[in-house]
Amino acid sequence: MVSTIKTMVIAVSITVLSTISVNAQNARKWKIDKKHTSVNFSINHFFSSVIGKFTDFDGIIHFDPNNLKESKADFSISINSVDTNDGKRDKHLKSKDFFDVKNYSDMTFQSIKFEKKTNKDYLIHGKLTIKDKTKDIVLQMKITGEMEHPMMKGTIILGVVIDATINRLDYGVGTGNWAATMVVGNEVKIHIPMELNRKK
């Protein structure tokens, strides 16, 4: 009797572990095509908008609309790669007045969960770290298309756009006189059109 119970327990355990393994595998891993992805931001300067981007970034995305529980996203952006089309301004942004690149070289995002809104729209809940501050944030992700690559056999392309708005002061970006919002606004709009791909 004891032997039979042990056998049943082992069988159930194997089944559960196998199910977990399958679910993890079902959250498809996508590779970021950096040549067709851009990390953009905009912020007000007086009454106009300054547009910039970060050119050095990396990330891992596991996304499956049928398995959001196992879906996840992790990003890392090199702050030293900031580019606002003005060298003097970029140098200032890297200084202690703003990002303090010497002490904080990267900003990171780590997802907590994916939430479905529609078949094309999802929310990515996670934590964004800039400098020594980590805050909860929600990214809006819209699927713009999915298809088989016409020139790369066996490869699926997924287009997404990620948008968010953050307050730079929440992360200590802008100290001293630059903490005031009269010249530089506090809201930063993030816009990331992204092309992902994976093998079928």
C-alpha positions as CSV (number, residue, x, y, z in Angstrom):
1,M,0.0,0.0,0.0
2,V,2.8,2.4,1.0
3,S,4.7,1.5,-2.2
4,T,1.6,2.3,-4.3
5,I,1.1,5.7,-2.6
6,K,4.7,6.6,-3.2
7,T,4.4,5.6,-6.9
8,M,1.3,7.8,-7.3
9,V,3.0,10.8,-5.6
10,I,6.0,10.4,-7.9
11,A,3.8,10.2,-10.9
12,V,1.8,13.3,-10.0
13,S,5.0,15.2,-9.3
14,I,6.5,14.3,-12.7
15,T,3.2,15.4,-14.3
16,V,3.2,18.8,-12.6
17,L,6.9,19.4,-13.3
18,S,6.3,18.5,-17.0
19,T,3.4,20.9,-17.2
20,I,5.4,23.7,-15.7
21,S,8.2,23.0,-18.2
22,V,5.9,23.0,-21.1
23,N,4.3,26.3,-20.0
24,A,7.7,27.9,-19.7
25,Q,8.7,26.7,-23.2
26,N,5.4,28.1,-24.6
27,A,6.3,31.6,-23.7
28,R,8.1,32.2,-27.0
29,K,11.5,33.9,-26.9
30,W,11.9,36.8,-29.4
31,K,15.1,38.4,-30.5
32,I,15.3,42.2,-30.8
33,D,16.3,43.3,-34.3
34,K,18.3,46.3,-33.2
35,K,18.6,47.6,-36.8
36,H,14.9,48.1,-36.9
37,T,14.3,49.2,-33.3
38,S,14.7,52.6,-31.8
39,V,14.5,53.9,-28.2
40,N,13.2,57.4,-28.4
41,F,12.1,60.0,-25.8
42,S,10.8,63.6,-25.8
43,I,10.6,66.3,-23.2
44,N,9.5,69.9,-23.2
45,H,12.0,72.7,-23.2
46,F,10.0,75.9,-22.5
47,F,7.3,75.6,-25.1
48,S,8.9,73.2,-27.6
49,S,9.7,69.6,-27.5
50,V,13.2,68.2,-27.5
51,I,13.5,64.7,-29.1
52,G,16.3,62.3,-28.3
53,K,17.2,58.6,-28.4
54,F,19.4,56.0,-26.9
55,T,21.5,54.1,-29.5
56,D,22.9,51.3,-27.3
57,F,20.4,48.9,-25.7
58,D,19.7,45.2,-25.2
59,G,16.9,43.0,-24.0
60,I,15.3,39.7,-23.8
61,I,11.6,39.2,-24.5
62,H,9.5,36.1,-23.9
63,F,6.0,36.8,-25.2
64,D,3.1,34.5,-26.0
65,P,-0.5,35.9,-26.0
66,N,-1.7,32.4,-25.0
67,N,0.7,32.2,-22.1
68,L,1.0,35.6,-20.5
69,K,1.9,34.0,-17.1
70,E,5.3,32.9,-18.4
71,S,5.8,36.0,-20.6
72,K,8.5,38.4,-19.5
73,A,10.7,41.3,-20.7
74,D,14.0,42.6,-19.5
75,F,15.7,45.7,-21.0
76,S,19.0,47.5,-20.4
77,I,19.9,50.9,-21.9
78,S,23.3,52.5,-21.9
79,I,22.8,56.1,-20.8
80,N,26.1,57.0,-22.3
81,S,24.5,56.5,-25.7
82,V,22.0,59.4,-25.3
83,D,21.7,61.4,-28.5
84,T,19.7,64.6,-28.8
85,N,21.5,65.8,-32.0
86,D,23.5,68.3,-29.9
87,G,26.8,67.3,-28.4
88,K,26.9,70.0,-25.8
89,R,23.5,69.1,-24.5
90,D,24.3,65.3,-24.5
91,K,27.4,66.0,-22.4
92,H,25.3,67.9,-19.9
93,L,22.7,65.2,-19.7
94,K,25.5,62.7,-18.8
95,S,26.7,65.0,-16.0
96,K,25.8,64.9,-12.3
97,D,23.1,67.5,-13.1
98,F,21.1,64.8,-14.8
99,F,22.0,61.1,-15.3
100,D,25.4,61.1,-13.6
101,V,26.8,58.5,-16.1
102,K,30.1,58.0,-14.1
103,N,28.1,56.5,-11.3
104,Y,25.1,55.1,-13.1
105,S,25.9,53.8,-16.5
106,D,22.6,52.0,-17.4
107,M,18.9,52.2,-16.8
108,T,17.0,48.9,-16.6
109,F,13.5,47.6,-16.8
110,Q,12.3,44.2,-15.5
111,S,8.8,43.0,-16.0
112,I,6.5,41.6,-13.3
113,K,3.5,40.6,-15.4
114,F,1.8,41.0,-18.8
115,E,-1.8,42.1,-19.0
116,K,-4.1,41.7,-22.0
117,K,-6.4,44.6,-22.9
118,T,-7.3,43.7,-26.5
119,N,-5.9,41.2,-29.1
120,K,-3.5,44.0,-30.1
121,D,-3.0,45.9,-26.8
122,Y,-1.1,44.7,-23.7
123,L,0.2,46.3,-20.5
124,I,3.6,45.3,-19.2
125,H,3.8,45.9,-15.5
126,G,7.4,46.2,-14.1
127,K,10.1,48.1,-12.4
128,L,12.2,50.8,-14.0
129,T,15.6,51.7,-12.4
130,I,17.3,55.0,-13.3
131,K,20.3,56.0,-11.2
132,D,19.6,54.7,-7.7
133,K,15.8,54.9,-7.9
134,T,13.5,52.0,-8.8
135,K,9.8,52.7,-9.4
136,D,6.8,50.7,-10.6
137,I,5.8,51.5,-14.1
138,V,3.3,50.3,-16.7
139,L,4.4,50.1,-20.4
140,Q,1.7,50.1,-23.1
141,M,2.5,47.6,-25.8
142,K,0.7,47.5,-29.1
143,I,1.2,44.7,-31.7
144,T,1.5,46.3,-35.1
145,G,1.8,43.1,-37.1
146,E,3.1,39.5,-37.3
147,M,4.2,37.6,-40.4
148,E,6.7,35.1,-41.8
149,H,9.8,36.9,-43.0
150,P,9.7,36.9,-46.9
151,M,13.5,36.7,-47.2
152,M,14.4,34.6,-44.1
153,K,12.8,31.2,-44.4
154,G,11.4,29.8,-41.1
155,T,11.6,33.2,-39.3
156,I,8.5,35.0,-37.8
157,I,8.5,38.8,-37.5
158,L,6.6,40.6,-34.8
159,G,6.2,44.3,-34.7
160,V,5.4,46.1,-31.5
161,V,5.3,49.7,-30.2
162,I,6.0,50.4,-26.6
163,D,4.9,53.8,-25.0
164,A,5.1,55.2,-21.5
165,T,5.3,58.5,-19.7
166,I,7.5,59.0,-16.7
167,N,8.4,61.8,-14.3
168,R,12.1,62.5,-14.5
169,L,12.1,63.9,-10.9
170,D,10.9,60.5,-9.6
171,Y,14.3,59.2,-10.6
172,G,16.5,62.2,-9.5
173,V,17.2,63.1,-13.1
174,G,17.7,66.9,-12.8
175,T,19.2,68.2,-9.6
176,G,19.9,71.7,-8.2
177,N,18.5,74.4,-10.5
178,W,17.6,71.6,-13.0
179,A,15.1,70.1,-10.7
180,A,12.9,73.1,-11.5
181,T,10.4,72.5,-14.4
182,M,10.3,76.1,-15.8
183,V,13.0,75.4,-18.4
184,V,12.9,71.6,-18.7
185,G,9.6,69.8,-18.2
186,N,9.2,66.9,-15.8
187,E,7.3,64.5,-18.0
188,V,9.3,62.4,-20.4
189,K,7.5,60.5,-23.1
190,I,9.0,57.2,-24.2
191,H,8.3,55.7,-27.6
192,I,9.9,52.5,-28.8
193,P,9.0,51.0,-32.1
194,M,10.4,47.5,-32.1
195,E,10.9,44.6,-34.5
196,L,11.2,41.2,-33.0
197,N,11.9,37.8,-34.7
198,R,12.0,34.1,-33.8
199,K,12.4,30.8,-35.6
200,K,9.1,28.9,-36.3
